[in-house]
Amino acid sequence: MTTNPGCTGQKRDVATLKAFCFSSALLFVPLMLAPQLVMGDEKVDFSRQIRPILSDKCFACHGPDDTHREGGFRLDEQESAFGEGDSGEFIIVPGNPEKSELMARLVHEDDDLRMPPESTNKSLKTEEIELIRRWIAEGAPWSQHWAFAVPQKRELPKVANASWPRNFIDHYILARLQKEQLSPTEPADKVTLIRRVTFDLTGLPPMVEEVDAFLADESPNAYEKVVDRLLNSPRFGEHMARFWLDAARYGDTHGLHLDNYREMWPYRDWVIRAFNKNKPFDEFIIEQMAGDLLENPTLDQQVASGFNRCNVSTNEGGSIREEVYVRNVVDRVVTNGTVFLGLTLECTRCHDHKYDPLTMKDFYSMFAFFNSIDGNPLDENRKDHAPIVRVPDEGMQEKLEQLARRIATLEKKLSGEWAEIDTLQREWEASIRTTENNLESISAALLGDWYTVGPFPDTQRYLINRKHGPEGQPIDLKQTFDNNGQKLTWKRRGDWVDGKPHADLSHEIAANFLYRTVTVDSPRKIKASFGSDDGIKIYLNDKEILKNDISRAVAPDQEKVDLDLKKGENHLLVKIANYGGVAGFYFSLATKGDSALNKAIAIANVEVGKRSPRQIQELRDYFRNQICDAQLLVDAKKSLEQSRKERADLDRTIPTTLVWKELKQPRKAFVLKRGEYNIKGEEVKRRTPLALPPMAPSLPRNRLGFAKWLVDPGHPLTARVAVNRFWLRVFGTGIVKTAEDFGSQGEPPSHPKLLDALALEFLENDWDTKALMKQLVMSSTYRQSSRLTEELWKKDPENRLLARGPRFRLDAEMLRDQALAVSGLLVNKIGGPGVKPPQPDGLWFAVGYSGSNTVRFRKDAGPDKVHRRTIYTFIKRTAPPPQMSIADAPSREFCSVRRERTNTPLLALMMLNDPQYVEAARALAERAMIAGGETVESRAAYIFRRCAMRKPTAEELDDLVVDYHEHLAAFTRNTDAAKKLVNIGEVSPTDNVNVNELAAWTMVGNLILNLDEVISKN
């Protein structure tokens, strides 16, 4: 990190410590809100109060995992729990705790008989034992785990203060507060509220002008107008997308070994567009899970299927293909389980789940949905690891269509009827029909038209040695080939003339194939001459007769071979391996006389009305390509050649993205014993976990059917998991804190009926994400002040009861984006390849391999890249951007749905010294010197308000003024330090500005950007 050259004096250190002390103190207190186990006369709730105790303390020995079960009974199933154990005693006797063996064992005086055993360190607390006793005494009412029960619509709870709720959310919150004998906090002031909601809906702070407009608007719906404006902002999609990309484990590199560049940013941009367009969340899920399986899928839907391609991948030399294949599929199963089901499926890879009703067979039955991708599990170190699609932008697509129309028109003109040229051809035919023909030479060898197919991209290492396209199979000119999602077909090239080099093959690093027939009337050997740019491989009648792996420019007679021809039609296939730049070939055949001319003469001697369509076309091609030199024909050929070159050049610039393509025949799936890739057990079919509602019989047993099963209204998890995660984004903690785990070991919901109500509302609103977000931020619950009293702190340190508004530190992206936004540097451009803001050059090299194309970090130049939003920052997964990892952003190597809150002094070090934060402070200082008035006080107030959105107090303003004067004095003594400071970054300071003053104001801006109030959402 760059050391701040202008930081002087002790005051700055004190100010910085002051800025961080309060939020750090909050994070050191116990974070778990202890559940109230006994609530007066209220009956015990099995699902919310008893099952979590049994799951945590008992299920390991008496739960779903039959391989480790003790005592012959299960406490996760009612029939077994109410039955007899191995001892013959009844485990639970409803209504009678004294006759229940469970109670006897929980309180037994003998250490060897008391359960759980002391060795497990899971002894029950006195209040937990009492809760179980009460539950049994009340008749031991049983219910399945709350997450596996379909949400039920209920009446709104009654509340005493009927004026406080603004929507149904508030009824549930207030009812719980009443039960806890708490009251809501007063509403937040308007400045706090607009800053909070702007961050929550766009990830950015409001501008001062927006704050002023809101303060001036006295209408009853002033706040709602702000919310609607923010929901319709393109910044909304960028903000929402970054959370989804954490879950999808999106990154710009493969993530393992060489960790090469992976081109997948079109998927990231699809996610942004989906949120901005408010794509219904069920469609959002279906298209990512199985967009490629939809009927006539659009390009966007194919791009969306890249969700299941975001996993880390490798091509390490020692990798075992089958092992990598299994690891990739396991990752997809686990990710889908976490993201959509909120279940810890990874536990069931090696054994039945110890806590939830999930089995290994469930896991591998889900595995079967995701194991049949039509592609190599090894990534070949390519940016475009197949299957892929090309994703041109609107400009590219328009240009491609223009070129396609132009090329088609020219090809049709050059190969079809053309009055002026046809007149010249008839004259030429008449002249050659009078020529004495040498029929012996005509029969020497008849050459069919050239056909070509390609390109088939690959690494240079594999182009010659690996078989591509038509290699290894009989040639069928009607056959089509898949090139990373692009359909390739054989194309006739009647314009290619033998005996001269051609350089109009694809210029990609790729293999191209040429094919023609050679027909003779008797077996013979004929010498042929070839040239290539670069490597060449030749097949005659499916047998390889020449191979040369070489880099060179094409020239005549580089390779000479004897073609051992059989009587009749022979098949010649030529593979050209291009290693970069121009690609081309050369061919000539040593036959008696000019075989092409002789063939033309023979056709010309056939009466016009008796010629076959093929003969008509062959004679036309020969005349136009080897005889006619009319200028209009020459111009048309040049135009076609130029258009093809333009298309090839444009093709190389079109971005690609990884997608899913299903094998025609699904792979078999097996239970893998102990999770080992090479120890196959029982074969399994595609099905969903038995503990959840089954797939409807009408659904196809593929990813599309699986996706539709997920979003079925009768599914108990998908909507709950989704709304809980949206709640988490706004309030800082989910209603279910363990957003990744809704199972028995997850934390029970703090407001279970509210969670169900939100899920049902989400379904009834057709999975409308923006409507859900609006409900959350329009609630009185959300609009409360975050002011914290000592009483509330003691009772609810984590704010799970929501007696106050949310307050927590901003995420990594929000911290950086805020600095750029308030300074005026932020470039609000949506989409495109990842960008590389400055970071220490050696970070990539420290973890990189010399053969990697990301071994060295090279920062981008120019504010149009460096000052983009952080969602567009290039993510190398083995060395994530330090601005993000220091603030605890995930590395994107694995699925992450819940981030840790930053609690590290390194954050202050980074924000005070990172070049981008220093540059932002400098730009903020310049704005103050230009627009902040003429006095020190007015400029200090200007900077403070742009960052904190409120006006500073008199004491705060005095501190800032003193801070400025101290720094100004220091820089006046050391102008070189001032110059060095203000020239950090991409944008040079304004000419004629006082350097010492600018440096001093930069230090003030740097201080304010690090205040606790500024780096927190209040």
HELIX and SHEET records of a PDB file:
HELIX    1   1 GLN A   10  PHE A   28  1                                  19    
HELIX    2   2 PHE A   46  ILE A   50  3                                   5    
HELIX    3   3 ARG A   51  LYS A   57  1                                   7    
HELIX    4   4 PHE A   59  HIS A   62  1                                   4    
HELIX    5   5 GLN A   78  ALA A   81  1                                   4    
HELIX    6   6 PRO A   97  LYS A   99  5                                   3    
HELIX    7   7 GLU A  101  LEU A  106  1                                   6    
HELIX    8   8 GLU A  118  THR A  120  5                                   3    
HELIX    9   9 THR A  126  ALA A  137  1                                  12    
HELIX   10  10 TRP A  146  PHE A  148  5                                   3    
HELIX   11  11 PHE A  168  LYS A  179  1                                  12    
HELIX   12  12 LYS A  190  THR A  202  1                                  13    
HELIX   13  13 VAL A  208  ALA A  216  1                                   9    
HELIX   14  14 ALA A  222  LEU A  231  1                                  10    
HELIX   15  15 PRO A  234  ALA A  248  1                                  15    
HELIX   16  16 TRP A  265  ASN A  276  1                                  12    
HELIX   17  17 PHE A  281  ALA A  290  1                                  10    
HELIX   18  18 GLY A  291  LEU A  293  5                                   3    
HELIX   19  19 LEU A  299  ALA A  304  1                                   6    
HELIX   20  20 SER A  305  ARG A  309  5                                   5    
HELIX   21  21 ARG A  321  ASN A  336  1                                  16    
HELIX   22  22 GLY A  337  LEU A  341  3                                   5    
HELIX   23  23 LEU A  345  ARG A  349  5                                   5    
HELIX   24  24 MET A  360  PHE A  367  1                                   8    
HELIX   25  25 GLU A  394  SER A  415  1                                  22    
HELIX   26  26 ALA A  419  ARG A  433  1                                  15    
HELIX   27  27 LEU A  439  ILE A  442  1                                   4    
HELIX   28  28 GLN A  460  LEU A  463  1                                   4    
HELIX   29  29 SER A  595  ALA A  604  1                                  10    
HELIX   30  30 VAL A  608  LYS A  610  5                                   3    
HELIX   31  31 PRO A  613  TYR A  622  1                                  10    
HELIX   32  32 PHE A  623  ILE A  627  3                                   5    
HELIX   33  33 GLN A  631  THR A  653  1                                  23    
HELIX   34  34 LYS A  673  GLY A  675  5                                   3    
HELIX   35  35 ARG A  703  LEU A  710  1                                   8    
HELIX   36  36 THR A  718  PHE A  731  1                                  14    
HELIX   37  37 PRO A  752  GLU A  764  1                                  13    
HELIX   38  38 THR A  769  MET A  778  1                                  10    
HELIX   39  39 SER A  780  ARG A  783  1                                   4    
HELIX   40  40 GLU A  790  LYS A  795  1                                   6    
HELIX   41  41 ALA A  812  SER A  823  1                                  12    
HELIX   42  42 GLY A  842  VAL A  847  1                                   6    
HELIX   43  43 PRO A  863  VAL A  866  1                                   4    
HELIX   44  44 THR A  870  TYR A  872  5                                   3    
HELIX   45  45 PRO A  882  SER A  885  1                                   4    
HELIX   46  46 LEU A  906  ASN A  913  1                                   8    
HELIX   47  47 PRO A  915  ALA A  931  1                                  17    
HELIX   48  48 VAL A  936  ALA A  948  1                                  13    
HELIX   49  49 ALA A  954  ARG A  973  1                                  20    
HELIX   50  50 THR A  975  VAL A  982  1                                   8    
HELIX   51  51 VAL A  995  LEU A 1009  1                                  15    
SHEET    1   A 2 ILE A 388  ARG A 390  0                                        
SHEET    2   A 2 THR A 656  LEU A 658 -1                                        
SHEET    1   B 4 LEU A 446  LEU A 447  0                                        
SHEET    2   B 4 ALA A 510  VAL A 520 -1                                        
SHEET    3   B 4 TYR A 451  PRO A 457 -1                                        
SHEET    4   B 4 LYS A 491  ARG A 492 -1                                        
SHEET    1   C 5 LEU A 446  LEU A 447  0                                        
SHEET    2   C 5 ALA A 510  VAL A 520 -1                                        
SHEET    3   C 5 GLY A 568  ASN A 578 -1                                        
SHEET    4   C 5 GLY A 535  LEU A 540 -1                                        
SHEET    5   C 5 LYS A 543  ASN A 548 -1                                        
SHEET    1   D 2 THR A 480  ASN A 483  0                                        
SHEET    2   D 2 GLN A 486  THR A 489 -1                                        
SHEET    1   E 3 GLU A 559  LEU A 565  0                                        
SHEET    2   E 3 ARG A 524  ASP A 533 -1                                        
SHEET    3   E 3 GLY A 584  LEU A 589 -1                                        
SHEET    1   F 2 ALA A 669  LEU A 672  0                                        
SHEET    2   F 2 LYS A 680  VAL A 684 -1                                        
SHEET    1   G 2 PHE A 808  ARG A 809  0                                        
SHEET    2   G 2 SER A1016  LYS A1017 -1                                        
END                                                                             
